[in-house]
Amino acid sequence: MGILNITPDSFSDGGKFLDKDSALYQAETLITEGADILDIGGESSRPFSEPVPVDEELNRVIPIIKAIRSRFNIPISIDTTKHQVAKAALDEGADIINDISALRFDDKMVKVAATYGVPVILMHMKGTPKDMQINPVYKDVVKEVTEFLKQRLEFAYSNGIKLENIILDPGIGFGKSFDHNLELINKLNEIVSIGQPVLIGASRKAFIGAITGIKEPEKRDIPTLAVTSVCALKGAHIMRVHKVGITCQVLKVVDAIKRVGV
């Protein structure tokens, strides 16, 4: 899953793809490098970020989705917590809803997902982007995140979303300390064992910078590959990344290793 942020303030690539031409160029780059899905978002969810009004989010993402859909046949994921944005994106050709609130912030989102019959990504987050990194505390982060995802899975299913359309995301970097992130990655098999496809979005995040000492997010792509490799070996299905080409190379090797002896 290649990341395409149509925002002025995302932590890594904010402001780079606000106009249609630059967004289309980046979309083509991601597709050429091997992306299977484009994840398009118009509201930054970096720590301490402020929410964006519905109209502003629509103005950012809808023209880009229309332009991409007119040129490319790749599945598009709309990264939003607002049902109006999700519905408008789906009407213009988007295929997947990526909801970092796991259908909690907008009570109409579940109906949109069920009515359109599209895949939905349910992510764990403690709090909101504005406050999630203010001293996040867990008794057992792996157990609590796993139980949350099971509950949201049941909520989605009981409200008309098919099981085969539900993808789970432990929310690396969303209301977790650096150690919480590492523990979730180390014990990812417990989330994989729920039985649904699992998405990992760890690309360029702060815990990678803390480990490596690399301050600039855009320079964290190589250590991001280490996280990607471990998560793939532990059973993750979808990797949400900024640099698709090198990720595809790494995953080809990981997949070859996993196939040995199967």
C-alpha positions in Angstrom: 0.0 0.0 0.0 1.6 3.2 -1.2 1.0 6.4 0.9 -0.3 9.5 -0.9 -1.0 12.3 1.6 -2.9 15.3 0.2 -2.1 17.4 3.3 0.1 20.4 4.2 1.1 18.9 7.5 1.7 15.1 7.5 4.8 14.2 9.5 6.9 13.0 6.5 5.6 14.3 3.2 3.2 17.1 4.2 2.8 19.7 1.4 4.5 17.7 -1.3 1.4 16.4 -3.2 -1.2 19.1 -2.7 -1.7 20.0 -6.4 -3.1 17.5 -8.9 0.0 17.3 -11.1 2.4 16.4 -8.3 -0.2 13.9 -6.8 -0.6 12.2 -10.1 3.1 12.0 -10.6 3.6 10.4 -7.2 0.7 8.0 -7.8 2.3 6.9 -11.1 5.6 6.5 -9.3 4.1 4.3 -6.6 2.3 2.2 -9.1 5.4 1.8 -11.3 7.3 0.7 -8.3 4.8 -2.0 -7.5 2.1 -0.7 -5.3 -1.0 -2.9 -5.1 -3.1 -0.2 -3.4 -2.9 3.6 -3.1 -3.9 5.0 0.3 -5.1 8.6 -0.1 -5.7 10.9 2.8 -6.6 14.6 3.3 -6.3 14.9 7.0 -3.0 14.4 8.9 -3.2 12.1 11.8 0.3 12.8 13.1 0.6 13.3 16.9 -1.0 16.6 18.1 -2.6 17.3 14.8 -5.9 19.2 14.6 -9.0 17.8 12.8 -9.8 19.2 9.3 -13.4 20.3 8.4 -15.3 18.0 6.1 -15.4 20.5 3.2 -11.6 21.0 3.3 -10.9 17.3 3.4 -13.3 16.8 0.4 -11.6 19.6 -1.5 -8.2 18.0 -1.0 -8.9 14.3 -1.9 -11.8 14.1 -4.3 -10.2 15.9 -7.3 -7.1 13.7 -6.8 -9.1 10.5 -6.6 -11.0 11.5 -9.8 -7.8 12.2 -11.6 -6.1 8.9 -10.5 -9.2 6.9 -11.3 -9.4 8.4 -14.8 -5.8 7.2 -15.5 -5.1 4.1 -13.4 -7.0 1.0 -12.5 -5.3 0.4 -9.1 -7.4 0.0 -6.0 -7.7 3.2 -4.0 -8.1 3.4 -0.3 -9.6 6.5 1.3 -8.0 7.3 4.6 -10.7 9.1 6.6 -12.8 9.0 9.7 -15.7 11.0 8.1 -18.6 9.2 6.4 -19.2 12.1 4.0 -15.6 11.9 2.7 -15.7 8.1 2.5 -19.0 8.1 0.6 -17.8 10.8 -1.9 -14.5 9.0 -2.4 -16.3 5.7 -3.1 -18.7 7.5 -5.5 -15.6 8.7 -7.4 -14.1 5.2 -7.7 -12.3 4.5 -4.4 -12.5 0.9 -3.3 -11.5 0.7 0.4 -12.2 2.7 3.6 -9.2 3.1 5.9 -10.6 4.4 9.2 -8.0 5.0 11.9 -10.9 5.3 14.5 -12.2 1.8 13.7 -15.6 3.2 12.9 -15.8 5.0 16.3 -15.5 8.7 15.4 -18.5 8.9 13.0 -21.5 6.6 13.8 -22.6 6.8 10.1 -19.4 5.3 8.8 -20.3 1.7 9.4 -23.5 2.1 7.3 -21.5 3.5 4.4 -19.1 0.6 4.5 -21.8 -1.9 4.8 -24.0 -0.3 2.1 -21.1 -0.1 -0.4 -19.9 -3.5 0.4 -16.2 -2.4 0.4 -13.3 -3.6 2.5 -12.7 -1.5 5.6 -9.5 -1.2 7.7 -10.1 -1.0 11.4 -7.2 0.5 13.4 -6.5 0.7 17.1 -5.8 4.1 18.5 -5.7 5.3 22.1 -7.5 8.7 22.2 -7.3 11.0 19.2 -4.4 12.2 17.1 -4.4 15.4 19.1 -3.9 13.7 22.5 -2.8 10.1 21.7 0.8 10.5 22.5 0.3 12.2 25.8 1.6 9.5 28.2 -0.1 6.4 26.7 -0.5 3.7 29.4 -1.4 0.0 29.1 -1.3 -2.9 31.5 -0.7 -5.3 28.6 -0.5 -3.5 25.3 -0.7 -6.6 23.1 -3.7 -8.1 25.0 -5.5 -4.7 25.1 -4.9 -4.0 21.4 -5.9 -7.5 20.4 -9.1 -7.4 22.5 -10.0 -4.0 21.0 -9.6 -5.2 17.5 -11.7 -8.3 18.2 -14.5 -6.0 19.6 -14.4 -3.7 16.6 -14.4 -6.7 14.3 -17.5 -8.0 16.0 -19.1 -4.5 15.8 -18.4 -4.2 12.1 -19.7 -7.7 11.3 -22.8 -7.3 13.4 -23.6 -4.1 11.5 -23.5 -5.7 8.0 -19.8 -5.7 7.0 -18.7 -9.0 5.6 -15.9 -10.8 7.4 -13.9 -11.1 4.2 -14.0 -7.2 4.0 -12.5 -6.5 7.4 -8.8 -5.7 7.8 -7.2 -5.1 11.1 -4.4 -2.6 12.0 -2.7 -2.5 15.4 -2.0 1.2 15.0 1.7 1.4 15.3 2.5 4.9 16.6 -1.1 5.8 17.5 -1.2 6.2 21.2 1.8 4.0 22.0 5.2 4.5 23.5 8.2 3.4 21.5 8.4 0.2 23.6 4.7 -0.4 23.0 5.3 -0.3 19.3 8.2 -2.8 19.6 6.2 -5.2 21.7 3.3 -5.1 19.3 5.6 -5.9 16.4 7.4 -8.6 18.4 4.1 -10.3 19.3 2.2 -9.5 16.1 1.3 -13.2 15.7 -1.3 -12.7 18.5 -3.1 -10.2 16.3 -2.6 -12.3 13.2 -4.2 -15.2 15.0 -7.6 -13.3 15.1 -7.9 -14.6 11.5 -8.3 -11.4 9.6 -5.8 -9.8 7.2 -3.5 -7.4 9.1 -2.1 -4.1 7.9 1.0 -2.5 9.3 1.7 1.2 9.0 5.1 1.8 10.6 6.8 3.6 7.7 9.3 6.3 8.8 7.7 6.6 12.3 9.2 8.2 15.3 10.1 5.0 17.1 12.4 4.1 14.2 14.0 7.5 14.5 14.5 6.9 18.3 16.2 3.6 17.7 18.4 4.7 14.8 19.0 8.4 15.7 17.7 9.5 12.3 15.9 12.7 12.9 14.5 13.3 9.4 11.5 11.0 8.7 12.3 10.8 5.0 15.7 9.3 5.8 14.2 6.4 7.7 13.2 4.2 4.8 16.1 1.7 5.2 15.3 0.9 8.9 11.6 0.9 8.0 12.5 -2.2 5.9 13.6 -4.0 9.0 10.2 -3.5 10.6 8.5 -4.5 7.3 10.5 -7.8 7.2 9.8 -8.8 10.7 6.0 -8.0 10.3 5.9 -10.0 7.1 7.6 -13.0 8.7 5.1 -12.8 11.5 2.1 -12.9 9.2 1.1 -9.3 8.3 -0.6 -9.1 4.9 -0.4 -5.4 3.9 2.4 -2.9 4.4 1.5 0.8 4.2 4.7 2.5 3.2 6.2 5.7 1.6 8.8 3.9 -0.5 7.2 1.1 -2.5 10.0 0.0 -4.7 12.5 -1.0 -2.1 9.7 -2.5 0.0 8.7 -4.8 -2.9 12.3 -6.0 -3.2 12.4 -6.9 0.4 9.1 -8.6 0.5 10.0 -10.8 -2.5 12.9 -12.1 -0.5 10.8 -12.6 2.7 8.1 -14.4 0.7 10.7 -16.7 -0.9 12.0 -17.6 2.6 8.5 -18.2 3.9 7.7 -20.5 1.0 10.6 -22.8 1.7 9.3 -26.0 3.4 5.6 -25.1 2.9 
